[in-house]
Amino acid sequence: MHAYCYRSGEIEFGATVPDGALPLGKARGAKKLREIVTVAARHAYDGKTLLVPGLPEADTDDAASAAYLYFRDVVSMRLAGQSGRPARLDGQPST
């Protein structure tokens, strides 16, 4: 199972990563991956859509890239069983 997102910030899951999508992580079991991504993601107003925090509102491609990479690293750390937060790529301190 793969988790992936689009520039809009919307997160989806599937057996493969579609063309044009950005990979967030993969795991053998869908349950663990969905749980990790769901907890770390921002939830849209509809209560169903998952979003990469900071990606939908990013004003520049650099800001969008930083938001995507940070979230991807969070997912990767959680899949590896690590706690804490990854280093910020945009020079901002971790919170």
Rosetta constraint file for C-alpha pairs under 8 A:
AtomPair CA 1 CA 13 HARMONIC 6.89 0.50
AtomPair CA 1 CA 14 HARMONIC 5.71 0.50
AtomPair CA 1 CA 15 HARMONIC 4.96 0.50
AtomPair CA 1 CA 16 HARMONIC 7.25 0.50
AtomPair CA 1 CA 26 HARMONIC 5.58 0.50
AtomPair CA 1 CA 27 HARMONIC 5.59 0.50
AtomPair CA 1 CA 28 HARMONIC 6.05 0.50
AtomPair CA 1 CA 29 HARMONIC 6.53 0.50
AtomPair CA 1 CA 30 HARMONIC 5.50 0.50
AtomPair CA 1 CA 33 HARMONIC 7.61 0.50
AtomPair CA 2 CA 13 HARMONIC 5.56 0.50
AtomPair CA 2 CA 14 HARMONIC 5.34 0.50
AtomPair CA 2 CA 15 HARMONIC 5.85 0.50
AtomPair CA 2 CA 16 HARMONIC 6.08 0.50
AtomPair CA 2 CA 17 HARMONIC 6.55 0.50
AtomPair CA 2 CA 23 HARMONIC 7.35 0.50
AtomPair CA 2 CA 24 HARMONIC 7.48 0.50
AtomPair CA 2 CA 25 HARMONIC 5.88 0.50
AtomPair CA 2 CA 26 HARMONIC 4.34 0.50
AtomPair CA 2 CA 27 HARMONIC 6.72 0.50
AtomPair CA 2 CA 33 HARMONIC 7.91 0.50
AtomPair CA 3 CA 11 HARMONIC 6.99 0.50
AtomPair CA 3 CA 12 HARMONIC 5.87 0.50
AtomPair CA 3 CA 13 HARMONIC 4.53 0.50
AtomPair CA 3 CA 14 HARMONIC 6.66 0.50
AtomPair CA 3 CA 17 HARMONIC 7.62 0.50
AtomPair CA 3 CA 23 HARMONIC 6.26 0.50
AtomPair CA 3 CA 24 HARMONIC 5.27 0.50
AtomPair CA 3 CA 25 HARMONIC 5.35 0.50
AtomPair CA 3 CA 26 HARMONIC 6.13 0.50
AtomPair CA 3 CA 33 HARMONIC 7.39 0.50
AtomPair CA 3 CA 34 HARMONIC 7.85 0.50
AtomPair CA 3 CA 37 HARMONIC 7.82 0.50
AtomPair CA 4 CA 11 HARMONIC 5.66 0.50
AtomPair CA 4 CA 12 HARMONIC 5.54 0.50
AtomPair CA 4 CA 13 HARMONIC 6.25 0.50
AtomPair CA 4 CA 17 HARMONIC 6.45 0.50
AtomPair CA 4 CA 21 HARMONIC 6.17 0.50
AtomPair CA 4 CA 22 HARMONIC 5.35 0.50
AtomPair CA 4 CA 23 HARMONIC 4.34 0.50
AtomPair CA 4 CA 24 HARMONIC 4.87 0.50
AtomPair CA 4 CA 25 HARMONIC 7.08 0.50
AtomPair CA 5 CA 9 HARMONIC 5.94 0.50
AtomPair CA 5 CA 10 HARMONIC 5.40 0.50
AtomPair CA 5 CA 11 HARMONIC 4.29 0.50
AtomPair CA 5 CA 12 HARMONIC 6.05 0.50
AtomPair CA 5 CA 21 HARMONIC 5.58 0.50
AtomPair CA 5 CA 22 HARMONIC 5.21 0.50
AtomPair CA 5 CA 23 HARMONIC 6.58 0.50
AtomPair CA 5 CA 24 HARMONIC 6.98 0.50
AtomPair CA 5 CA 52 HARMONIC 7.53 0.50
AtomPair CA 6 CA 10 HARMONIC 5.74 0.50
AtomPair CA 6 CA 11 HARMONIC 6.90 0.50
AtomPair CA 6 CA 20 HARMONIC 7.24 0.50
AtomPair CA 6 CA 21 HARMONIC 5.07 0.50
AtomPair CA 6 CA 22 HARMONIC 6.04 0.50
AtomPair CA 7 CA 21 HARMONIC 7.84 0.50
AtomPair CA 7 CA 55 HARMONIC 6.99 0.50
AtomPair CA 7 CA 56 HARMONIC 7.21 0.50
AtomPair CA 7 CA 64 HARMONIC 7.63 0.50
AtomPair CA 8 CA 55 HARMONIC 6.80 0.50
AtomPair CA 8 CA 56 HARMONIC 5.15 0.50
AtomPair CA 9 CA 51 HARMONIC 4.98 0.50
AtomPair CA 9 CA 52 HARMONIC 4.99 0.50
AtomPair CA 9 CA 53 HARMONIC 7.56 0.50
AtomPair CA 9 CA 54 HARMONIC 7.98 0.50
AtomPair CA 9 CA 55 HARMONIC 5.06 0.50
AtomPair CA 9 CA 56 HARMONIC 5.00 0.50
AtomPair CA 10 CA 49 HARMONIC 6.91 0.50
AtomPair CA 10 CA 50 HARMONIC 5.91 0.50
AtomPair CA 10 CA 51 HARMONIC 4.66 0.50
AtomPair CA 10 CA 52 HARMONIC 6.65 0.50
AtomPair CA 11 CA 49 HARMONIC 7.42 0.50
AtomPair CA 11 CA 50 HARMONIC 5.38 0.50
AtomPair CA 11 CA 51 HARMONIC 5.56 0.50
AtomPair CA 11 CA 52 HARMONIC 6.82 0.50
AtomPair CA 12 CA 50 HARMONIC 7.73 0.50
AtomPair CA 13 CA 34 HARMONIC 7.93 0.50
AtomPair CA 17 CA 21 HARMONIC 6.34 0.50
AtomPair CA 17 CA 22 HARMONIC 7.53 0.50
AtomPair CA 17 CA 23 HARMONIC 6.52 0.50
AtomPair CA 23 CA 72 HARMONIC 7.75 0.50
AtomPair CA 24 CA 71 HARMONIC 7.61 0.50
AtomPair CA 24 CA 72 HARMONIC 4.81 0.50
AtomPair CA 24 CA 75 HARMONIC 6.84 0.50
AtomPair CA 24 CA 76 HARMONIC 7.79 0.50
AtomPair CA 25 CA 33 HARMONIC 7.72 0.50
AtomPair CA 25 CA 72 HARMONIC 6.90 0.50
AtomPair CA 25 CA 75 HARMONIC 6.49 0.50
AtomPair CA 25 CA 76 HARMONIC 6.33 0.50
AtomPair CA 26 CA 33 HARMONIC 6.93 0.50
AtomPair CA 27 CA 32 HARMONIC 7.48 0.50
AtomPair CA 27 CA 33 HARMONIC 6.03 0.50
AtomPair CA 27 CA 79 HARMONIC 7.72 0.50
AtomPair CA 29 CA 33 HARMONIC 6.78 0.50
AtomPair CA 30 CA 34 HARMONIC 5.93 0.50
AtomPair CA 31 CA 35 HARMONIC 6.07 0.50
AtomPair CA 32 CA 36 HARMONIC 6.19 0.50
AtomPair CA 32 CA 79 HARMONIC 7.95 0.50
AtomPair CA 33 CA 37 HARMONIC 6.14 0.50
AtomPair CA 33 CA 79 HARMONIC 7.33 0.50
AtomPair CA 34 CA 38 HARMONIC 5.80 0.50
AtomPair CA 35 CA 39 HARMONIC 6.16 0.50
AtomPair CA 36 CA 40 HARMONIC 6.30 0.50
AtomPair CA 36 CA 75 HARMONIC 6.64 0.50
AtomPair CA 36 CA 78 HARMONIC 6.66 0.50
AtomPair CA 36 CA 79 HARMONIC 7.38 0.50
AtomPair CA 37 CA 41 HARMONIC 5.77 0.50
AtomPair CA 37 CA 75 HARMONIC 6.44 0.50
AtomPair CA 38 CA 42 HARMONIC 7.91 0.50
AtomPair CA 38 CA 50 HARMONIC 6.96 0.50
AtomPair CA 40 CA 71 HARMONIC 7.91 0.50
AtomPair CA 40 CA 74 HARMONIC 7.66 0.50
AtomPair CA 40 CA 75 HARMONIC 7.55 0.50
AtomPair CA 41 CA 50 HARMONIC 5.91 0.50
AtomPair CA 41 CA 51 HARMONIC 5.64 0.50
AtomPair CA 41 CA 52 HARMONIC 5.57 0.50
AtomPair CA 41 CA 53 HARMONIC 6.28 0.50
AtomPair CA 42 CA 50 HARMONIC 5.84 0.50
AtomPair CA 42 CA 51 HARMONIC 5.02 0.50
AtomPair CA 42 CA 52 HARMONIC 6.18 0.50
AtomPair CA 42 CA 53 HARMONIC 5.51 0.50
AtomPair CA 43 CA 47 HARMONIC 6.14 0.50
AtomPair CA 43 CA 48 HARMONIC 6.95 0.50
AtomPair CA 43 CA 49 HARMONIC 6.03 0.50
AtomPair CA 43 CA 50 HARMONIC 4.89 0.50
AtomPair CA 43 CA 51 HARMONIC 6.09 0.50
AtomPair CA 44 CA 48 HARMONIC 6.72 0.50
AtomPair CA 44 CA 49 HARMONIC 5.27 0.50
AtomPair CA 44 CA 50 HARMONIC 6.12 0.50
AtomPair CA 44 CA 51 HARMONIC 6.74 0.50
AtomPair CA 45 CA 49 HARMONIC 7.86 0.50
AtomPair CA 51 CA 55 HARMONIC 7.68 0.50
AtomPair CA 51 CA 56 HARMONIC 7.64 0.50
AtomPair CA 52 CA 56 HARMONIC 7.48 0.50
AtomPair CA 52 CA 67 HARMONIC 7.36 0.50
AtomPair CA 52 CA 68 HARMONIC 6.80 0.50
AtomPair CA 52 CA 71 HARMONIC 6.61 0.50
AtomPair CA 53 CA 67 HARMONIC 6.74 0.50
AtomPair CA 53 CA 71 HARMONIC 7.34 0.50
AtomPair CA 54 CA 58 HARMONIC 6.02 0.50
AtomPair CA 54 CA 64 HARMONIC 7.18 0.50
AtomPair CA 54 CA 67 HARMONIC 5.44 0.50
AtomPair CA 55 CA 63 HARMONIC 7.68 0.50
AtomPair CA 55 CA 64 HARMONIC 5.11 0.50
AtomPair CA 55 CA 65 HARMONIC 7.95 0.50
AtomPair CA 55 CA 67 HARMONIC 5.55 0.50
AtomPair CA 55 CA 68 HARMONIC 6.50 0.50
AtomPair CA 56 CA 64 HARMONIC 7.83 0.50
AtomPair CA 58 CA 63 HARMONIC 5.43 0.50
AtomPair CA 58 CA 64 HARMONIC 5.09 0.50
AtomPair CA 58 CA 67 HARMONIC 7.96 0.50
AtomPair CA 59 CA 63 HARMONIC 6.64 0.50
AtomPair CA 59 CA 64 HARMONIC 7.43 0.50
AtomPair CA 60 CA 64 HARMONIC 6.24 0.50
AtomPair CA 61 CA 65 HARMONIC 5.97 0.50
AtomPair CA 62 CA 66 HARMONIC 6.18 0.50
AtomPair CA 63 CA 67 HARMONIC 6.22 0.50
AtomPair CA 63 CA 90 HARMONIC 7.83 0.50
AtomPair CA 64 CA 68 HARMONIC 6.14 0.50
AtomPair CA 65 CA 69 HARMONIC 6.02 0.50
AtomPair CA 66 CA 70 HARMONIC 6.02 0.50
AtomPair CA 66 CA 88 HARMONIC 7.95 0.50
AtomPair CA 66 CA 89 HARMONIC 6.06 0.50
AtomPair CA 66 CA 90 HARMONIC 6.23 0.50
AtomPair CA 67 CA 71 HARMONIC 6.23 0.50
AtomPair CA 68 CA 72 HARMONIC 6.03 0.50
AtomPair CA 69 CA 73 HARMONIC 6.10 0.50
AtomPair CA 69 CA 89 HARMONIC 7.91 0.50
AtomPair CA 70 CA 74 HARMONIC 6.28 0.50
AtomPair CA 70 CA 86 HARMONIC 6.92 0.50
AtomPair CA 70 CA 87 HARMONIC 7.86 0.50
AtomPair CA 70 CA 88 HARMONIC 6.58 0.50
AtomPair CA 70 CA 89 HARMONIC 7.19 0.50
AtomPair CA 71 CA 75 HARMONIC 6.27 0.50
AtomPair CA 72 CA 76 HARMONIC 6.17 0.50
AtomPair CA 73 CA 77 HARMONIC 6.06 0.50
AtomPair CA 73 CA 86 HARMONIC 6.29 0.50
AtomPair CA 74 CA 78 HARMONIC 6.26 0.50
AtomPair CA 74 CA 85 HARMONIC 6.41 0.50
AtomPair CA 74 CA 86 HARMONIC 6.31 0.50
AtomPair CA 75 CA 79 HARMONIC 6.13 0.50
AtomPair CA 76 CA 80 HARMONIC 6.27 0.50
AtomPair CA 77 CA 81 HARMONIC 6.33 0.50
AtomPair CA 77 CA 82 HARMONIC 5.07 0.50
AtomPair CA 77 CA 83 HARMONIC 6.94 0.50
AtomPair CA 77 CA 86 HARMONIC 7.78 0.50
AtomPair CA 78 CA 82 HARMONIC 5.34 0.50
AtomPair CA 78 CA 83 HARMONIC 6.57 0.50
AtomPair CA 85 CA 94 HARMONIC 7.02 0.50
AtomPair CA 86 CA 94 HARMONIC 7.65 0.50
AtomPair CA 87 CA 93 HARMONIC 7.77 0.50
AtomPair CA 87 CA 94 HARMONIC 6.50 0.50
AtomPair CA 88 CA 92 HARMONIC 5.92 0.50
AtomPair CA 88 CA 93 HARMONIC 6.41 0.50
AtomPair CA 88 CA 94 HARMONIC 6.04 0.50
